[in-house]
Amino acid sequence: MIMRLLVYLLAALYLLPVIPSQARARIQTGSCHADNSPFVRFFSDDESLNKQVDRIVDALSSREMIAELIVTSCGMNGRDFESAYALVRDGYAGGVMFLGVTSGEIREYTRRFTDIAARTAPLLPLFAIDGEPLLLHERITDIPRIPGAGRIRTAKQSREIALYITMVLRNLGIHVNYAPVCDYSINQEVIGSRSFGNEYESVSLLSGVFISTTQAAHVAATAKHFPGHGTVEGDSHLKLLFVRGDPPEIPVFQSAINRGVIFIMVGHIGVQDSLHYSTEGKPSSLSHIMITHVLKEELGFNGIVITDALNMKAVGYFDTPALQALQAGSDMVLMPEDEKALVDRVRYEMGMDDAFRRQIEASVRKIVRLKLLLGLINEKELEKMGHFDDIY
């Protein structure tokens, strides 16, 4: 185990030149905390950043705003490249998640997605991958298998693995890692070794180190699957599952929020037999109570809320799940069934409901803020549109 970690650490060190020197020093000395992350400005009340966000959002049409909420898929386990390319080209998706591709394909696809967006779109695509330790070699098929989170026992090991993964992703042009898993490991059917364990202290510590290391290296991390998938039996890919009583993993997500995590992915897990957290028969991903009341208001999460993949059977029982997720308070939706139809439907609902329109605009402000920090603003297109002369 130690030898394997050393190999991965050496591989990571080989890739370290892609990280700015100050962030590199923090990672190597192990001082990767939320306040060292370049994303800390995401949560700050930075007047110049706020001004740039406002000016960009004010420049967007309703269709352009809605597209920013949508992450489509590309790869062997998602849409084929040509379909995903058409969605980005035609302005129906602001982000792309890669599933089952080689590193060479990712380089080629990110270049082509960016090139086509740069011709007409004011914002460039956000690229994401499900890069948790146990699944990395499945998402990027020519990457070697590495130890799953269940084999990580110390903060040092978590830091080393997170660093290796982040270097791989950053070298491929990936902006967001949909990891780490913050669920407990009790559910062996779908979580198991994807988790850091089944105790609050170890899971919060090791997932927190993973988050801080990832974000210190300029890749946004994601705590998943809120409010917790690890204590239920079954697989939400196959059916809707329910936590009975108060979800025990919520304190782990609070810890991730305190770490400054940028994304939280809401799972397709319902809650029943709980007066406070009941999702009233729906999965949490479609629940206004769970997303808006609990996650945003009670836990104080001001980052970006994204759904788990919407092609999972747990949400297949519900009409228009992508729209319901946005109405519940989600900021982004992952892999909706029909991106074009969703844009049209959300645009209609925005025209009918001022509160919903304001909610969508607030979500878009968060996404634009992130894209500003990542340099995903198409300056030439914005200048051509005559909206402003300098970009943050």
N, C-alpha and C positions, 0 to 999 in steps of 0.2 A: 504493500500500500504506500509506504513512504517513498519507495523507488519510483512508483508510478506518478505520484504527486510531484516528485523532483523533475521527472521528464516533462510533465505538463508545465511546471513552473519555468523550466528552461525554454520551452517553446514560447511561453508568454513573454519572457524577457527578450527573446529574439524579436518579438513584435512590438516591444515597448516604444521604439521611436515614433510610432504613430500617435503617442500621447504627449501632450505638452509637458515640459520638464518639471514644472512645479507639481502637477498632478502625479507624474511618475514617481517623484521623490516621496510623496505622501503614501502612495501605494506600497513602495518598497519598504518603507519604515513601518507600515501597518497602521498609519494614522488616518485611515479612510473613514471619516465620520460625516454625518449629514451636512455639518457646517463647512466641510471642505469641498463639497460637491459643486461643480460648475452650475448645477441646476438649482442651487440655493436661491438664485435670483428669481427663479420661477415663482417662489412664494413671497418674495419681498415686495414692499410697496415702493418700487422704483419708478419715479415720476417719468423719466425719459423712456423707459421700457413701456410703461402704461400708455404714454402718448403715441408711441409707434404702433402698439397693438390697436388702439382706437382708430388710428388713421387707416390701417390696413383693413380692419373689419368694416369700417364705414365705406370702403371702396368696393367691397364684395357684393355681388348680386345674391339674392336668396338662394338661387341654385348653386352658386359657388360656395356659399356657407354650408349648405346641406351636404355637399360632396365631402367637405372636411370632416364630417362626422362618420364617414364610411371607410372601413378597412376591408378591402377585398382580398382574395387569396390568389396564389400563383404557385403551381408545382404539381407534382405527381398526385398529391392528396388534396388538391384544390382545383381552381380553374386552370385551364391551359393558358400558356403565355399569351396567345393571340386574343383570347377573351378578356383577360386582365388588362392587356395593352389597350384594347378598345375602350374599356371603362375609364382608364386614366386619360386617354386621348380625348374622349368625348366629355370629360368633366363629371363623371359619376362616382369617383373614388379619390379621396385625398391621401389614402395609405394603402400599402400592400403588405400582406403577410406571406412569407415563403414557407412552403410545406413540401418536403421531399424533393430537394434540388441539390445539385452539386455546387461547390464553391465557384467553379467557372461559370455556371449558369447564373448564379446570383450576381456576379460581376457584370455579366452581359445584360441581364434583365434590368438591374438597377440603372445601368447606363442608358438603356433604351427608354425606360420609364421616365427618367429625368430629362432626357433630350426632348421627348415629345411634349412633356409638361412645360418645358422652358419655352416652347414656341408660342404658347397661347395662355398659359395659366399664371396667375399672380403668385401662387404658392406651389412649391415643389413637393413631390410625394414623400411621405414618411414611410420608411421601410422597417419592418418588424419580423421577428422570428420567435418561435417557442423554444428558446435556448436554455431550458433547464438541464442540469447535468445528465440525467438519465435519458433524455430525449434528443440531445443535440445531434448525435450521429444519425438519427432518423430524419431530422429536419434538414441537415446538410449531410448528404449521403456519403461523401468522401472524407468526412472528419472521423478520426478514430473514436471508439467508445471510451468514455471516461467514467469514473466512479459516480454512482447516483448519490443524491443528497443523503440517503439513508446510511451511507458509509462514511459520511463526514462527521467527525466527532469534536473537532476543535475549531476555534475562531480562525486560527492560522490556516487550517485545511480549507475552510470555507473561503477565506480570502484568496488562496492560491487557485482553487477551482474557478471562482468567480472571475479572477484576473485572466486566467487562460481563456475562458469562454468569451469574455468581453473583448480581449484582443483579437480573437478569431472574428467576432461579429464586426468590430470596428474596422478591421482590415478589409472586410467585405462590403463596407458601406451601410451596415445596419444601424439604425438609430434607436430602436426600442427592443429590449428583451422581455418577452412575456414570462418572466421568472423573477423571483423564486416562488415555489409552492410554500404557502404559509399554513397549509392544512396539517392536521395531525396524521400519523401513519397508521391509525387503527384500521381504516378501510384498505384491505389488501387487494381488492379487486381492481381499483383504478388509481389509488394514491400510493400506498405502500412505500417503496424505496424512493419515490419522488419526493418524499417528505423528510425533514430533518429529525423527525422523532415524534413522540406522543406526549411530551411534557412542555409546558409553557416556557420554562427557563431556557431549554436547549433550542427549541424551535424559534423563539423570538431572538435569541442571541445569534444563531447561525444564519437565519434568514436576514437579520439586520446587517450583519457583516457583508453578506452577499449583495444586499442593496447598496450599501455605502461604497463598496469596492467597484461595483458596476457603474454607479453614477459618477464616482470620482474619475473614471476613465471615459466620461462623455457619452455613455449609453444610458438611456433611461430604463429603470427597472420597473417591474410590475409585481405587486403582491397579489397572490391568487390562492384560492377561489372564494372570495368573500360571500357569505359569512363563515365558510368552512365546509369542506367536503369530506373531512377525514374521519368523522364519527358516524357516518351513515353507511348502511350496507347497500351495495349496488353501484351502478355506473350511470351517471347522468347523460352519457352519450346514448344510452339505450332507453332510459325512462326517467320520469320525474321522481325525485327522491325528496324525503322530508327529514329535517332534523327535528327531533322531539324534545321540546323544552328550549331553554335559552342556549344558543349556539356557543359551545365552549371555546371556540377559537377566536372569538371577537377580540379578546385582549391581545392576541398576537398581531392582529391587523392594526390595533391602536398603537402597538410598538412600532410597526412599519411606518405608520403615519408620522410618528414622532421622529423617525429616522429621516424623513423627508422624501419618501418614495413618491415618484411622479405619477405612476399609474396604479390603480387597483382594479383588478378584473373581478367582476361579480359572476358567481357561478349560477348554474341552473338548479339550485337547491332551494326547496321551500322550507318554511319553518312552521311547525304546528305545536299545539299544546304549550304555547307561550303567550301570556297576556301582552307582553311588551313587544315581542319580535314577530308575531304571526304575520305571514305573508298572504293569508286569506286564500289559500289554495293555489297560489301562483308560485313560480320559481322566483327567487330573490332578484334575478335579472330583470323581471317584469314588475317588481314591487316598488311602488312609490314609498311605502313605509320603510323598506329596507335600504333603498338607495338614497332617497332624499332625507327622510327623517333620521334614520339611524346613522348611515355612513357619512353624509354631508353635515347634518346639523348636530347630532349628538357626538360623533367621533371627531368632528371638525376637519374632515378631509376636504382640502381645497385644490387637490390635484385633479387628474383626469380619470373619470370612471369609464371603463369599457366593459362590454359584455363578454362572456365566454362565446365561443363560436356558435352562431345561430343556426347551424345545420344539424345540431344535436337533437335527438329525439325528445329530450325533456321539454323543449319548447315547441315541438311539433304539434302539440295538442291545442295550441292557442292561435287565434287569428292574428295576423299581422304582428308577429312578435318583435320585429325590429322597431316598428312604430311604437308599440307598447313600451319597449325598453327606453326609448327616448322620452316618452311621456312620463315614465317613472322617474326620470332624472339622469339617465345614463348620458355621458358626453359623447361617446363613440360606440358604434356597433360593429362587431366583428363577423365578417362572412355572412351578411344577410342573403336571403334566397334570391332576391331580385333587386339589384342596386338601382336600376333605372326607375322601376315602379316605386321604390322607396323615396327617391328624390321627389317624384311628382306628388306622392301622398303627403309627405312632410311639408312640401311647399303649400299644398292646399290647406293643411291644418294650421300652418302659420298664418295664412290669410284669414282664417276663421277665428283664431284664438290669440289675442294679443299677449296673454301671459305665456303661452307656449312659444310664441315668437321671441319674447324676451329671454326665455330659458334657453332656446337654441342659440341665440346670439351670445349668451354668457358662456355656453359650451365652446362656441367657435373662438371666443376670446382666449380661452385656455389653450386651445390647440394652436392658434396663431402665436401665442406667447412662447410655446415650446418650439415652434418652427423658427421663430426669431433667434432663440438661443442656440439652435442647431444650424443656423445659416441656410434655412430652406425657403428663403424669400427670393422671388424672381424679380430682381431690381429692374431689369430692362422692360419687362411687361408692365410693371407698376408705373414706371416713368412714361411709357407709351400711353398708358391710360390717363396720365396727367394727374395722378392722385397725390404724389409728393415727390420731392426732389432728393431726399437723402434717406437712406435706410440705416436703421440701428445696426 
